[in-house]
Amino acid sequence: MTTEVINNEERSRYEIYLDGEQSGYAEYELADGAITFTHTLTDPAKRGRGIAARLVRHALDEAREADRFVVPQCWYVAQFIDKHEEYAELLRSSGSDSA
């Protein structure tokens, strides 16, 4: 099975394809050096295979490469970061928003 994750900038979302078939996506918004993940969805028929985890890991790795902060409004992205401490550094600390 081939897996491909792309950043569909036109639709503001990362999309994951399994054998050429779109199987999920993670929507985002960009502003002020941050990427805010607003919604993640996996095809219900394909849940339980780690698809969302592969998708989110790819998106977070790209956020790191682009030196962006991550705002996990989506529960799945928040939970993923909680379980994978190596991504905690991407979260904006509460003190960095002070004026």
C-alpha positions as a Markdown table, in Angstrom:
| # | Residue | x | y | z |
|---|---|---|---|---|
| 1 | Met | 0.0 | 0.0 | 0.0 |
| 2 | Thr | 1.4 | 3.4 | -1.0 |
| 3 | Thr | 0.8 | 6.4 | 1.3 |
| 4 | Glu | 1.1 | 10.0 | 0.2 |
| 5 | Val | 0.5 | 13.1 | 2.2 |
| 6 | Ile | 0.2 | 16.4 | 0.4 |
| 7 | Asn | -0.3 | 20.0 | 1.6 |
| 8 | Asn | -3.3 | 21.2 | -0.5 |
| 9 | Glu | -2.6 | 24.9 | 0.1 |
| 10 | Glu | -5.6 | 25.9 | -2.1 |
| 11 | Arg | -8.0 | 24.1 | 0.3 |
| 12 | Ser | -5.9 | 24.9 | 3.5 |
| 13 | Arg | -5.5 | 21.3 | 4.4 |
| 14 | Tyr | -3.2 | 18.3 | 4.5 |
| 15 | Glu | -4.6 | 15.3 | 2.6 |
| 16 | Ile | -3.6 | 11.7 | 2.9 |
| 17 | Tyr | -3.9 | 9.2 | 0.0 |
| 18 | Leu | -3.7 | 5.4 | 0.3 |
| 19 | Asp | -3.1 | 3.8 | -3.1 |
| 20 | Gly | -4.2 | 7.1 | -4.8 |
| 21 | Glu | -7.5 | 7.3 | -2.9 |
| 22 | Gln | -8.0 | 10.2 | -0.5 |
| 23 | Ser | -8.5 | 8.7 | 3.0 |
| 24 | Gly | -8.4 | 11.7 | 5.3 |
| 25 | Tyr | -7.4 | 15.3 | 5.8 |
| 26 | Ala | -6.4 | 17.9 | 8.4 |
| 27 | Glu | -7.7 | 21.4 | 7.9 |
| 28 | Tyr | -5.7 | 24.4 | 9.0 |
| 29 | Glu | -5.5 | 28.2 | 9.1 |
| 30 | Leu | -2.2 | 30.2 | 8.9 |
| 31 | Ala | -1.7 | 33.5 | 10.7 |
| 32 | Asp | 1.1 | 35.3 | 12.6 |
| 33 | Gly | 3.7 | 32.5 | 12.3 |
| 34 | Ala | 1.2 | 29.9 | 13.5 |
| 35 | Ile | -0.7 | 27.0 | 12.0 |
| 36 | Thr | -4.0 | 26.3 | 13.6 |
| 37 | Phe | -5.4 | 22.8 | 13.0 |
| 38 | Thr | -9.1 | 23.1 | 13.1 |
| 39 | His | -10.4 | 19.7 | 12.0 |
| 40 | Thr | -9.1 | 16.3 | 11.2 |
| 41 | Leu | -11.1 | 13.6 | 9.4 |
| 42 | Thr | -10.4 | 10.0 | 8.4 |
| 43 | Asp | -12.6 | 8.0 | 6.1 |
| 44 | Pro | -14.9 | 6.1 | 8.5 |
| 45 | Ala | -14.3 | 2.8 | 6.6 |
| 46 | Lys | -10.5 | 3.2 | 7.1 |
| 47 | Arg | -10.4 | 4.2 | 10.8 |
| 48 | Gly | -8.2 | 2.2 | 13.2 |
| 49 | Arg | -5.3 | 1.9 | 10.8 |
| 50 | Gly | -3.1 | 4.8 | 12.0 |
| 51 | Ile | -4.0 | 7.0 | 9.0 |
| 52 | Ala | -4.8 | 10.1 | 11.1 |
| 53 | Ala | -1.5 | 9.6 | 13.0 |
| 54 | Arg | 0.5 | 9.5 | 9.8 |
| 55 | Leu | -1.3 | 12.5 | 8.5 |
| 56 | Val | -0.8 | 14.6 | 11.6 |
| 57 | Arg | 2.8 | 13.5 | 12.1 |
| 58 | His | 3.6 | 14.7 | 8.5 |
| 59 | Ala | 1.8 | 18.0 | 9.1 |
| 60 | Leu | 3.6 | 18.7 | 12.3 |
| 61 | Asp | 6.9 | 17.8 | 10.8 |
| 62 | Glu | 6.3 | 20.4 | 8.1 |
| 63 | Ala | 5.2 | 22.9 | 10.7 |
| 64 | Arg | 8.5 | 22.4 | 12.5 |
| 65 | Glu | 10.5 | 22.7 | 9.2 |
| 66 | Ala | 8.7 | 26.0 | 8.5 |
| 67 | Asp | 9.4 | 27.2 | 12.0 |
| 68 | Arg | 5.7 | 27.7 | 12.8 |
| 69 | Phe | 3.9 | 27.5 | 16.1 |
| 70 | Val | 1.1 | 25.0 | 16.3 |
| 71 | Val | -2.4 | 25.7 | 17.7 |
| 72 | Pro | -4.3 | 22.5 | 18.1 |
| 73 | Gln | -8.0 | 23.5 | 18.0 |
| 74 | Cys | -8.8 | 20.0 | 16.7 |
| 75 | Trp | -9.1 | 17.5 | 19.5 |
| 76 | Tyr | -7.2 | 14.8 | 17.6 |
| 77 | Val | -4.1 | 17.0 | 17.0 |
| 78 | Ala | -4.1 | 18.1 | 20.6 |
| 79 | Gln | -4.3 | 14.5 | 21.8 |
| 80 | Phe | -1.6 | 13.5 | 19.3 |
| 81 | Ile | 0.8 | 16.1 | 20.7 |
| 82 | Asp | 0.0 | 15.1 | 24.2 |
| 83 | Lys | 1.0 | 11.5 | 23.4 |
| 84 | His | 4.1 | 12.5 | 21.4 |
| 85 | Glu | 6.2 | 14.8 | 23.5 |
| 86 | Glu | 8.6 | 15.4 | 20.7 |
| 87 | Tyr | 6.0 | 17.8 | 19.2 |
| 88 | Ala | 5.3 | 19.7 | 22.5 |
| 89 | Glu | 7.9 | 22.3 | 21.5 |
| 90 | Leu | 5.7 | 23.4 | 18.6 |
| 91 | Leu | 3.0 | 24.7 | 21.0 |
| 92 | Arg | 3.1 | 28.4 | 21.7 |
| 93 | Ser | 3.7 | 29.0 | 25.4 |
| 94 | Ser | 1.1 | 31.0 | 27.2 |
| 95 | Gly | 3.6 | 33.7 | 27.9 |
| 96 | Ser | 4.4 | 34.4 | 24.2 |
| 97 | Asp | 1.2 | 36.2 | 23.5 |
| 98 | Ser | 1.7 | 39.0 | 26.0 |
| 99 | Ala | 1.6 | 42.5 | 24.6 |
